[in-house]
Amino acid sequence: MTRKPPDDGEQARYLTFPRTEARLRADQLTALGALRRKVAANRTDKTERITDNTLLRLAVDLLLKNAAHITGNTEEEMRRALLGDDGES
């Protein structure tokens, strides 16, 4: 795998994003790590590093794109409204 190191004076891409914290369930962390490994292994161009945070940013983009579908009073109700009756993705 070849990664292009940042040029002198150029900041690593991940350092350009503000740091935040999220609390995820253990099953979410396990599935996220497995998905990251699968996505990373299946790529042909591996110059950009794929991390759990990469996938979390994509998930937030998808959530925001579908914000109009989020209704309900609880996390479970909002999950069902967004993902369907069973709440599974």
C-alpha positions in Angstrom: 0.0 0.0 0.0 1.4 3.4 -0.9 0.2 6.5 0.8 1.2 10.0 -0.2 2.7 11.7 2.8 1.7 15.3 3.3 4.1 17.8 1.6 6.2 19.9 3.9 3.9 22.4 5.6 0.8 20.5 4.5 -1.4 19.2 7.2 -2.7 15.6 7.3 -6.3 15.6 6.0 -7.9 14.3 9.2 -6.4 17.2 11.1 -8.4 19.6 9.0 -11.6 18.4 10.7 -12.8 19.5 14.1 -12.6 16.9 16.8 -15.9 15.7 18.3 -17.0 12.8 20.5 -19.8 10.3 19.9 -21.0 7.5 22.1 -21.8 4.4 20.1 -23.1 1.0 21.2 -20.7 -1.9 21.3 -22.5 -3.6 18.4 -22.2 -0.5 16.3 -18.4 -0.2 17.0 -17.9 -3.9 16.0 -19.9 -3.5 12.8 -18.2 -0.2 11.9 -14.8 -1.8 12.3 -15.8 -4.8 10.2 -17.2 -2.5 7.5 -14.1 -0.4 7.5 -11.9 -3.4 7.0 -14.1 -4.7 4.2 -14.2 -1.4 2.4 -10.5 -0.8 2.8 -9.7 -4.3 1.5 -11.9 -4.0 -1.6 -10.4 -0.8 -2.9 -8.0 -0.6 -5.8 -6.6 2.8 -5.0 -5.3 2.8 -1.4 -3.6 6.2 -1.4 -6.2 7.6 1.0 -6.6 6.0 4.4 -10.1 4.8 5.3 -10.9 4.9 9.0 -13.9 4.5 11.2 -14.2 8.3 11.2 -14.3 8.3 7.4 -17.3 6.0 7.5 -18.9 8.1 10.4 -18.6 11.3 8.2 -20.3 9.4 5.4 -23.1 8.3 7.8 -23.6 11.8 9.0 -23.9 13.1 5.4 -26.5 10.4 4.7 -28.4 11.2 7.8 -28.4 15.0 7.0 -29.5 14.2 3.4 -32.5 12.3 4.8 -33.3 14.6 7.7 -36.9 15.2 6.4 -37.7 11.5 7.2 -36.7 11.8 10.9 -39.8 12.0 13.1 -40.6 10.6 16.5 -39.9 11.3 20.1 -37.4 8.7 21.0 -34.2 7.3 19.4 -36.1 4.1 18.5 -39.0 6.0 16.9 -36.6 8.1 14.9 -34.6 5.0 13.8 -37.9 3.3 12.6 -38.9 6.4 10.7 -35.6 6.7 9.0 -34.7 3.0 8.4 -38.2 1.4 8.2 -40.5 -0.5 10.5 -37.9 -3.0 11.9 -35.3 -0.2 12.4 -32.6 -2.3 10.7 -30.4 -0.7 8.0 
